Amino acid sequence: ELQPRAVVEIGTGWGGSLFSLAQVADPTAHLVSVDIPGGIGGGGYTRAYAPRFRQFCFPDQQLTCVLDDSTRPEVVAHVRESLADRPVDVLFLDGAHSYAGVSADFDNYAPMVRPGGCVLFHDIAHPEGEEPSELMQVTRFWDEVKAGHDYEEFVRDDPDGYRIGVGLLRV
């Protein structure tokens, strides 16, 4: 329904979500992927992947790949400039999963999201009764940020006890 014309993904990894975002975005959308090669948890992609990721896009879509730390002020400025200050329709946060990392990404990029747009958070759930490690604190941040906002949670419990989830915060 949203047909986003500007999409920013923090933490692209192998590109599965980027592919999905490109498919639902407007055929003329500008997508921005920010990831840090060799990041914590083995995330990030190399420069060799950027041409492959362009194949996910429709002919008139534009893709900007930024291989750097999303929390660096220079990177935030570069993302803003690459979008020519166009407001973001969809922001997908799947980069740093520490409390400090996800909160910094939210603080840096959520102000770019237009009214009526949305911020998606990956990994908002963890197995019942299991406390997340210091590197997996998205749940804690999500529980704080969703208060007082219009939000939805999409959580799936795997038969093997693995639990995953995405949170959608409407701006």
PyMOL CGO cylinders between C-alpha atoms (Angstrom):
from pymol import cmd
from pymol.cgo import CYLINDER

trace = [
    CYLINDER, 0.00, 0.00, 0.00, 2.78, 2.43, 0.90, 0.3, 1, 1, 1, 1, 1, 1,
    CYLINDER, 2.78, 2.43, 0.90, 4.70, 1.99, -2.39, 0.3, 1, 1, 1, 1, 1, 1,
    CYLINDER, 4.70, 1.99, -2.39, 7.82, 3.56, -0.91, 0.3, 1, 1, 1, 1, 1, 1,
    CYLINDER, 7.82, 3.56, -0.91, 9.84, 5.90, -3.09, 0.3, 1, 1, 1, 1, 1, 1,
    CYLINDER, 9.84, 5.90, -3.09, 12.74, 6.16, -0.63, 0.3, 1, 1, 1, 1, 1, 1,
    CYLINDER, 12.74, 6.16, -0.63, 13.92, 3.16, 1.38, 0.3, 1, 1, 1, 1, 1, 1,
    CYLINDER, 13.92, 3.16, 1.38, 16.89, 2.89, 3.75, 0.3, 1, 1, 1, 1, 1, 1,
    CYLINDER, 16.89, 2.89, 3.75, 18.09, -0.44, 5.08, 0.3, 1, 1, 1, 1, 1, 1,
    CYLINDER, 18.09, -0.44, 5.08, 20.70, -0.56, 7.83, 0.3, 1, 1, 1, 1, 1, 1,
    CYLINDER, 20.70, -0.56, 7.83, 22.27, -4.02, 7.88, 0.3, 1, 1, 1, 1, 1, 1,
    CYLINDER, 22.27, -4.02, 7.88, 21.79, -5.72, 4.52, 0.3, 1, 1, 1, 1, 1, 1,
    CYLINDER, 21.79, -5.72, 4.52, 23.83, -8.91, 5.03, 0.3, 1, 1, 1, 1, 1, 1,
    CYLINDER, 23.83, -8.91, 5.03, 23.15, -11.26, 2.13, 0.3, 1, 1, 1, 1, 1, 1,
    CYLINDER, 23.15, -11.26, 2.13, 20.40, -9.05, 0.71, 0.3, 1, 1, 1, 1, 1, 1,
    CYLINDER, 20.40, -9.05, 0.71, 17.21, -11.03, 1.34, 0.3, 1, 1, 1, 1, 1, 1,
    CYLINDER, 17.21, -11.03, 1.34, 15.36, -8.10, 2.86, 0.3, 1, 1, 1, 1, 1, 1,
    CYLINDER, 15.36, -8.10, 2.86, 16.80, -5.69, 0.31, 0.3, 1, 1, 1, 1, 1, 1,
    CYLINDER, 16.80, -5.69, 0.31, 15.39, -7.86, -2.47, 0.3, 1, 1, 1, 1, 1, 1,
    CYLINDER, 15.39, -7.86, -2.47, 11.95, -7.85, -0.81, 0.3, 1, 1, 1, 1, 1, 1,
    CYLINDER, 11.95, -7.85, -0.81, 12.03, -4.10, -0.26, 0.3, 1, 1, 1, 1, 1, 1,
    CYLINDER, 12.03, -4.10, -0.26, 12.97, -3.47, -3.90, 0.3, 1, 1, 1, 1, 1, 1,
    CYLINDER, 12.97, -3.47, -3.90, 10.07, -5.63, -5.09, 0.3, 1, 1, 1, 1, 1, 1,
    CYLINDER, 10.07, -5.63, -5.09, 7.43, -3.73, -3.08, 0.3, 1, 1, 1, 1, 1, 1,
    CYLINDER, 7.43, -3.73, -3.08, 8.92, -0.28, -3.61, 0.3, 1, 1, 1, 1, 1, 1,
    CYLINDER, 8.92, -0.28, -3.61, 7.79, 2.12, -6.29, 0.3, 1, 1, 1, 1, 1, 1,
    CYLINDER, 7.79, 2.12, -6.29, 9.34, 1.24, -9.69, 0.3, 1, 1, 1, 1, 1, 1,
    CYLINDER, 9.34, 1.24, -9.69, 11.26, 4.56, -9.53, 0.3, 1, 1, 1, 1, 1, 1,
    CYLINDER, 11.26, 4.56, -9.53, 12.31, 4.28, -5.87, 0.3, 1, 1, 1, 1, 1, 1,
    CYLINDER, 12.31, 4.28, -5.87, 15.72, 5.07, -4.47, 0.3, 1, 1, 1, 1, 1, 1,
    CYLINDER, 15.72, 5.07, -4.47, 16.99, 2.38, -2.12, 0.3, 1, 1, 1, 1, 1, 1,
    CYLINDER, 16.99, 2.38, -2.12, 19.97, 2.85, 0.18, 0.3, 1, 1, 1, 1, 1, 1,
    CYLINDER, 19.97, 2.85, 0.18, 21.80, -0.08, 1.76, 0.3, 1, 1, 1, 1, 1, 1,
    CYLINDER, 21.80, -0.08, 1.76, 24.20, 0.58, 4.64, 0.3, 1, 1, 1, 1, 1, 1,
    CYLINDER, 24.20, 0.58, 4.64, 26.29, -2.24, 6.06, 0.3, 1, 1, 1, 1, 1, 1,
    CYLINDER, 26.29, -2.24, 6.06, 29.69, -2.71, 7.62, 0.3, 1, 1, 1, 1, 1, 1,
    CYLINDER, 29.69, -2.71, 7.62, 31.83, -5.48, 6.12, 0.3, 1, 1, 1, 1, 1, 1,
    CYLINDER, 31.83, -5.48, 6.12, 32.82, -8.04, 8.73, 0.3, 1, 1, 1, 1, 1, 1,
    CYLINDER, 32.82, -8.04, 8.73, 30.51, -6.55, 11.32, 0.3, 1, 1, 1, 1, 1, 1,
    CYLINDER, 30.51, -6.55, 11.32, 29.70, -8.18, 14.64, 0.3, 1, 1, 1, 1, 1, 1,
    CYLINDER, 29.70, -8.18, 14.64, 27.96, -11.48, 14.04, 0.3, 1, 1, 1, 1, 1, 1,
    CYLINDER, 27.96, -11.48, 14.04, 29.65, -11.85, 10.64, 0.3, 1, 1, 1, 1, 1, 1,
    CYLINDER, 29.65, -11.85, 10.64, 27.36, -9.36, 8.95, 0.3, 1, 1, 1, 1, 1, 1,
    CYLINDER, 27.36, -9.36, 8.95, 28.11, -7.08, 6.08, 0.3, 1, 1, 1, 1, 1, 1,
    CYLINDER, 28.11, -7.08, 6.08, 28.88, -7.62, 2.47, 0.3, 1, 1, 1, 1, 1, 1,
    CYLINDER, 28.88, -7.62, 2.47, 31.81, -6.76, 0.23, 0.3, 1, 1, 1, 1, 1, 1,
    CYLINDER, 31.81, -6.76, 0.23, 31.98, -4.37, -2.71, 0.3, 1, 1, 1, 1, 1, 1,
    CYLINDER, 31.98, -4.37, -2.71, 31.59, -7.36, -5.02, 0.3, 1, 1, 1, 1, 1, 1,
    CYLINDER, 31.59, -7.36, -5.02, 27.99, -7.75, -3.85, 0.3, 1, 1, 1, 1, 1, 1,
    CYLINDER, 27.99, -7.75, -3.85, 26.83, -4.27, -4.87, 0.3, 1, 1, 1, 1, 1, 1,
    CYLINDER, 26.83, -4.27, -4.87, 26.43, -5.17, -8.59, 0.3, 1, 1, 1, 1, 1, 1,
    CYLINDER, 26.43, -5.17, -8.59, 24.49, -8.29, -7.56, 0.3, 1, 1, 1, 1, 1, 1,
    CYLINDER, 24.49, -8.29, -7.56, 22.21, -6.24, -5.36, 0.3, 1, 1, 1, 1, 1, 1,
    CYLINDER, 22.21, -6.24, -5.36, 21.50, -3.90, -8.28, 0.3, 1, 1, 1, 1, 1, 1,
    CYLINDER, 21.50, -3.90, -8.28, 19.99, -6.91, -10.04, 0.3, 1, 1, 1, 1, 1, 1,
    CYLINDER, 19.99, -6.91, -10.04, 17.28, -6.94, -7.34, 0.3, 1, 1, 1, 1, 1, 1,
    CYLINDER, 17.28, -6.94, -7.34, 16.02, -3.58, -8.56, 0.3, 1, 1, 1, 1, 1, 1,
    CYLINDER, 16.02, -3.58, -8.56, 13.63, -2.65, -11.33, 0.3, 1, 1, 1, 1, 1, 1,
    CYLINDER, 13.63, -2.65, -11.33, 15.23, -0.77, -14.25, 0.3, 1, 1, 1, 1, 1, 1,
    CYLINDER, 15.23, -0.77, -14.25, 14.24, 2.69, -13.00, 0.3, 1, 1, 1, 1, 1, 1,
    CYLINDER, 14.24, 2.69, -13.00, 15.07, 2.10, -9.35, 0.3, 1, 1, 1, 1, 1, 1,
    CYLINDER, 15.07, 2.10, -9.35, 18.28, 3.53, -7.97, 0.3, 1, 1, 1, 1, 1, 1,
    CYLINDER, 18.28, 3.53, -7.97, 20.43, 1.70, -5.42, 0.3, 1, 1, 1, 1, 1, 1,
    CYLINDER, 20.43, 1.70, -5.42, 23.12, 3.31, -3.29, 0.3, 1, 1, 1, 1, 1, 1,
    CYLINDER, 23.12, 3.31, -3.29, 25.37, 0.90, -1.38, 0.3, 1, 1, 1, 1, 1, 1,
    CYLINDER, 25.37, 0.90, -1.38, 27.29, 2.33, 1.56, 0.3, 1, 1, 1, 1, 1, 1,
    CYLINDER, 27.29, 2.33, 1.56, 29.89, 0.03, 3.09, 0.3, 1, 1, 1, 1, 1, 1,
    CYLINDER, 29.89, 0.03, 3.09, 30.67, 1.66, 6.41, 0.3, 1, 1, 1, 1, 1, 1,
    CYLINDER, 30.67, 1.66, 6.41, 29.54, 2.01, 10.01, 0.3, 1, 1, 1, 1, 1, 1,
    CYLINDER, 29.54, 2.01, 10.01, 25.98, 3.37, 9.99, 0.3, 1, 1, 1, 1, 1, 1,
    CYLINDER, 25.98, 3.37, 9.99, 26.56, 5.29, 13.22, 0.3, 1, 1, 1, 1, 1, 1,
    CYLINDER, 26.56, 5.29, 13.22, 29.36, 7.49, 11.85, 0.3, 1, 1, 1, 1, 1, 1,
    CYLINDER, 29.36, 7.49, 11.85, 28.15, 11.08, 11.28, 0.3, 1, 1, 1, 1, 1, 1,
    CYLINDER, 28.15, 11.08, 11.28, 29.78, 11.09, 7.83, 0.3, 1, 1, 1, 1, 1, 1,
    CYLINDER, 29.78, 11.09, 7.83, 27.75, 8.03, 6.84, 0.3, 1, 1, 1, 1, 1, 1,
    CYLINDER, 27.75, 8.03, 6.84, 24.49, 9.57, 8.09, 0.3, 1, 1, 1, 1, 1, 1,
    CYLINDER, 24.49, 9.57, 8.09, 25.28, 12.71, 6.07, 0.3, 1, 1, 1, 1, 1, 1,
    CYLINDER, 25.28, 12.71, 6.07, 26.13, 10.62, 3.01, 0.3, 1, 1, 1, 1, 1, 1,
    CYLINDER, 26.13, 10.62, 3.01, 22.80, 8.78, 3.19, 0.3, 1, 1, 1, 1, 1, 1,
    CYLINDER, 22.80, 8.78, 3.19, 20.92, 12.06, 3.51, 0.3, 1, 1, 1, 1, 1, 1,
    CYLINDER, 20.92, 12.06, 3.51, 22.85, 13.54, 0.55, 0.3, 1, 1, 1, 1, 1, 1,
    CYLINDER, 22.85, 13.54, 0.55, 22.38, 10.45, -1.62, 0.3, 1, 1, 1, 1, 1, 1,
    CYLINDER, 22.38, 10.45, -1.62, 18.61, 10.80, -1.17, 0.3, 1, 1, 1, 1, 1, 1,
    CYLINDER, 18.61, 10.80, -1.17, 18.87, 14.52, -2.03, 0.3, 1, 1, 1, 1, 1, 1,
    CYLINDER, 18.87, 14.52, -2.03, 17.06, 15.18, 1.27, 0.3, 1, 1, 1, 1, 1, 1,
    CYLINDER, 17.06, 15.18, 1.27, 14.03, 13.21, -0.02, 0.3, 1, 1, 1, 1, 1, 1,
    CYLINDER, 14.03, 13.21, -0.02, 12.08, 11.96, 3.02, 0.3, 1, 1, 1, 1, 1, 1,
    CYLINDER, 12.08, 11.96, 3.02, 12.32, 8.23, 3.70, 0.3, 1, 1, 1, 1, 1, 1,
    CYLINDER, 12.32, 8.23, 3.70, 9.16, 6.14, 3.41, 0.3, 1, 1, 1, 1, 1, 1,
    CYLINDER, 9.16, 6.14, 3.41, 10.57, 2.93, 4.91, 0.3, 1, 1, 1, 1, 1, 1,
    CYLINDER, 10.57, 2.93, 4.91, 13.53, 2.58, 7.27, 0.3, 1, 1, 1, 1, 1, 1,
    CYLINDER, 13.53, 2.58, 7.27, 14.56, -1.01, 8.08, 0.3, 1, 1, 1, 1, 1, 1,
    CYLINDER, 14.56, -1.01, 8.08, 16.90, -1.38, 11.06, 0.3, 1, 1, 1, 1, 1, 1,
    CYLINDER, 16.90, -1.38, 11.06, 18.78, -4.67, 11.01, 0.3, 1, 1, 1, 1, 1, 1,
    CYLINDER, 18.78, -4.67, 11.01, 22.34, -3.55, 11.69, 0.3, 1, 1, 1, 1, 1, 1,
    CYLINDER, 22.34, -3.55, 11.69, 23.89, -3.43, 15.13, 0.3, 1, 1, 1, 1, 1, 1,
    CYLINDER, 23.89, -3.43, 15.13, 21.77, -5.44, 17.55, 0.3, 1, 1, 1, 1, 1, 1,
    CYLINDER, 21.77, -5.44, 17.55, 23.27, -4.00, 20.72, 0.3, 1, 1, 1, 1, 1, 1,
    CYLINDER, 23.27, -4.00, 20.72, 21.18, -1.50, 22.64, 0.3, 1, 1, 1, 1, 1, 1,
    CYLINDER, 21.18, -1.50, 22.64, 23.64, 1.30, 21.83, 0.3, 1, 1, 1, 1, 1, 1,
    CYLINDER, 23.64, 1.30, 21.83, 23.78, 0.30, 18.16, 0.3, 1, 1, 1, 1, 1, 1,
    CYLINDER, 23.78, 0.30, 18.16, 20.05, 0.08, 17.47, 0.3, 1, 1, 1, 1, 1, 1,
    CYLINDER, 20.05, 0.08, 17.47, 19.31, 3.23, 19.46, 0.3, 1, 1, 1, 1, 1, 1,
    CYLINDER, 19.31, 3.23, 19.46, 22.02, 5.15, 17.56, 0.3, 1, 1, 1, 1, 1, 1,
    CYLINDER, 22.02, 5.15, 17.56, 20.63, 3.97, 14.22, 0.3, 1, 1, 1, 1, 1, 1,
    CYLINDER, 20.63, 3.97, 14.22, 17.13, 4.96, 15.28, 0.3, 1, 1, 1, 1, 1, 1,
    CYLINDER, 17.13, 4.96, 15.28, 18.27, 8.37, 16.52, 0.3, 1, 1, 1, 1, 1, 1,
    CYLINDER, 18.27, 8.37, 16.52, 20.29, 9.02, 13.34, 0.3, 1, 1, 1, 1, 1, 1,
    CYLINDER, 20.29, 9.02, 13.34, 17.86, 7.80, 10.68, 0.3, 1, 1, 1, 1, 1, 1,
    CYLINDER, 17.86, 7.80, 10.68, 14.30, 7.96, 12.06, 0.3, 1, 1, 1, 1, 1, 1,
    CYLINDER, 14.30, 7.96, 12.06, 14.24, 11.78, 11.70, 0.3, 1, 1, 1, 1, 1, 1,
    CYLINDER, 14.24, 11.78, 11.70, 14.58, 11.20, 7.94, 0.3, 1, 1, 1, 1, 1, 1,
    CYLINDER, 14.58, 11.20, 7.94, 11.30, 9.23, 7.85, 0.3, 1, 1, 1, 1, 1, 1,
    CYLINDER, 11.30, 9.23, 7.85, 8.31, 11.21, 6.62, 0.3, 1, 1, 1, 1, 1, 1,
    CYLINDER, 8.31, 11.21, 6.62, 5.05, 11.44, 8.52, 0.3, 1, 1, 1, 1, 1, 1,
    CYLINDER, 5.05, 11.44, 8.52, 3.05, 8.39, 7.44, 0.3, 1, 1, 1, 1, 1, 1,
    CYLINDER, 3.05, 8.39, 7.44, 6.21, 6.38, 6.83, 0.3, 1, 1, 1, 1, 1, 1,
    CYLINDER, 6.21, 6.38, 6.83, 7.43, 3.50, 8.95, 0.3, 1, 1, 1, 1, 1, 1,
    CYLINDER, 7.43, 3.50, 8.95, 10.44, 2.16, 10.78, 0.3, 1, 1, 1, 1, 1, 1,
    CYLINDER, 10.44, 2.16, 10.78, 10.91, -1.60, 10.82, 0.3, 1, 1, 1, 1, 1, 1,
    CYLINDER, 10.91, -1.60, 10.82, 13.02, -3.31, 13.49, 0.3, 1, 1, 1, 1, 1, 1,
    CYLINDER, 13.02, -3.31, 13.49, 14.42, -6.78, 12.93, 0.3, 1, 1, 1, 1, 1, 1,
    CYLINDER, 14.42, -6.78, 12.93, 14.90, -9.28, 15.78, 0.3, 1, 1, 1, 1, 1, 1,
    CYLINDER, 14.90, -9.28, 15.78, 12.43, -7.83, 18.28, 0.3, 1, 1, 1, 1, 1, 1,
    CYLINDER, 12.43, -7.83, 18.28, 11.84, -11.27, 19.80, 0.3, 1, 1, 1, 1, 1, 1,
    CYLINDER, 11.84, -11.27, 19.80, 13.94, -13.89, 21.50, 0.3, 1, 1, 1, 1, 1, 1,
    CYLINDER, 13.94, -13.89, 21.50, 13.08, -17.33, 22.97, 0.3, 1, 1, 1, 1, 1, 1,
    CYLINDER, 13.08, -17.33, 22.97, 10.70, -17.22, 25.94, 0.3, 1, 1, 1, 1, 1, 1,
    CYLINDER, 10.70, -17.22, 25.94, 12.51, -17.36, 29.27, 0.3, 1, 1, 1, 1, 1, 1,
    CYLINDER, 12.51, -17.36, 29.27, 15.88, -16.64, 27.69, 0.3, 1, 1, 1, 1, 1, 1,
    CYLINDER, 15.88, -16.64, 27.69, 17.60, -13.35, 28.34, 0.3, 1, 1, 1, 1, 1, 1,
    CYLINDER, 17.60, -13.35, 28.34, 19.24, -11.86, 25.24, 0.3, 1, 1, 1, 1, 1, 1,
    CYLINDER, 19.24, -11.86, 25.24, 22.98, -11.25, 25.28, 0.3, 1, 1, 1, 1, 1, 1,
    CYLINDER, 22.98, -11.25, 25.28, 24.49, -7.76, 25.31, 0.3, 1, 1, 1, 1, 1, 1,
    CYLINDER, 24.49, -7.76, 25.31, 24.84, -8.03, 21.53, 0.3, 1, 1, 1, 1, 1, 1,
    CYLINDER, 24.84, -8.03, 21.53, 21.13, -8.83, 21.08, 0.3, 1, 1, 1, 1, 1, 1,
    CYLINDER, 21.13, -8.83, 21.08, 19.29, -5.96, 22.74, 0.3, 1, 1, 1, 1, 1, 1,
    CYLINDER, 19.29, -5.96, 22.74, 16.82, -4.98, 20.02, 0.3, 1, 1, 1, 1, 1, 1,
    CYLINDER, 16.82, -4.98, 20.02, 13.99, -6.37, 22.16, 0.3, 1, 1, 1, 1, 1, 1,
    CYLINDER, 13.99, -6.37, 22.16, 14.85, -4.00, 25.01, 0.3, 1, 1, 1, 1, 1, 1,
    CYLINDER, 14.85, -4.00, 25.01, 15.02, -0.98, 22.70, 0.3, 1, 1, 1, 1, 1, 1,
    CYLINDER, 15.02, -0.98, 22.70, 11.83, -2.01, 20.88, 0.3, 1, 1, 1, 1, 1, 1,
    CYLINDER, 11.83, -2.01, 20.88, 9.90, -2.29, 24.15, 0.3, 1, 1, 1, 1, 1, 1,
    CYLINDER, 9.90, -2.29, 24.15, 10.93, 1.27, 25.00, 0.3, 1, 1, 1, 1, 1, 1,
    CYLINDER, 10.93, 1.27, 25.00, 10.43, 2.94, 21.61, 0.3, 1, 1, 1, 1, 1, 1,
    CYLINDER, 10.43, 2.94, 21.61, 7.04, 1.41, 20.79, 0.3, 1, 1, 1, 1, 1, 1,
    CYLINDER, 7.04, 1.41, 20.79, 5.41, 2.95, 23.88, 0.3, 1, 1, 1, 1, 1, 1,
    CYLINDER, 5.41, 2.95, 23.88, 3.12, 5.75, 22.81, 0.3, 1, 1, 1, 1, 1, 1,
    CYLINDER, 3.12, 5.75, 22.81, 3.41, 4.94, 19.10, 0.3, 1, 1, 1, 1, 1, 1,
    CYLINDER, 3.41, 4.94, 19.10, 1.22, 3.18, 16.57, 0.3, 1, 1, 1, 1, 1, 1,
    CYLINDER, 1.22, 3.18, 16.57, 2.95, -0.17, 16.05, 0.3, 1, 1, 1, 1, 1, 1,
    CYLINDER, 2.95, -0.17, 16.05, 2.54, -3.80, 15.01, 0.3, 1, 1, 1, 1, 1, 1,
    CYLINDER, 2.54, -3.80, 15.01, 4.56, -6.86, 15.87, 0.3, 1, 1, 1, 1, 1, 1,
    CYLINDER, 4.56, -6.86, 15.87, 5.06, -9.85, 13.62, 0.3, 1, 1, 1, 1, 1, 1,
    CYLINDER, 5.06, -9.85, 13.62, 6.53, -12.67, 15.71, 0.3, 1, 1, 1, 1, 1, 1,
    CYLINDER, 6.53, -12.67, 15.71, 6.99, -16.30, 14.74, 0.3, 1, 1, 1, 1, 1, 1,
    CYLINDER, 6.99, -16.30, 14.74, 7.83, -19.16, 17.06, 0.3, 1, 1, 1, 1, 1, 1,
    CYLINDER, 7.83, -19.16, 17.06, 9.81, -21.86, 15.30, 0.3, 1, 1, 1, 1, 1, 1,
    CYLINDER, 9.81, -21.86, 15.30, 9.10, -25.49, 16.34, 0.3, 1, 1, 1, 1, 1, 1,
    CYLINDER, 9.10, -25.49, 16.34, 12.77, -25.78, 17.38, 0.3, 1, 1, 1, 1, 1, 1,
    CYLINDER, 12.77, -25.78, 17.38, 12.37, -22.98, 19.93, 0.3, 1, 1, 1, 1, 1, 1,
    CYLINDER, 12.37, -22.98, 19.93, 13.87, -20.27, 17.75, 0.3, 1, 1, 1, 1, 1, 1,
    CYLINDER, 13.87, -20.27, 17.75, 11.83, -17.09, 17.88, 0.3, 1, 1, 1, 1, 1, 1,
    CYLINDER, 11.83, -17.09, 17.88, 12.04, -14.25, 15.39, 0.3, 1, 1, 1, 1, 1, 1,
    CYLINDER, 12.04, -14.25, 15.39, 10.14, -11.05, 14.94, 0.3, 1, 1, 1, 1, 1, 1,
    CYLINDER, 10.14, -11.05, 14.94, 9.81, -7.75, 13.15, 0.3, 1, 1, 1, 1, 1, 1,
    CYLINDER, 9.81, -7.75, 13.15, 8.36, -4.63, 14.71, 0.3, 1, 1, 1, 1, 1, 1,
    CYLINDER, 8.36, -4.63, 14.71, 6.70, -1.93, 12.61, 0.3, 1, 1, 1, 1, 1, 1,
    CYLINDER, 6.70, -1.93, 12.61, 6.55, 1.57, 14.05, 0.3, 1, 1, 1, 1, 1, 1,
    CYLINDER, 6.55, 1.57, 14.05, 4.39, 4.08, 12.20, 0.3, 1, 1, 1, 1, 1, 1,
    CYLINDER, 4.39, 4.08, 12.20, 5.75, 7.62, 12.21, 0.3, 1, 1, 1, 1, 1, 1,
]
cmd.load_cgo(trace, "trace")
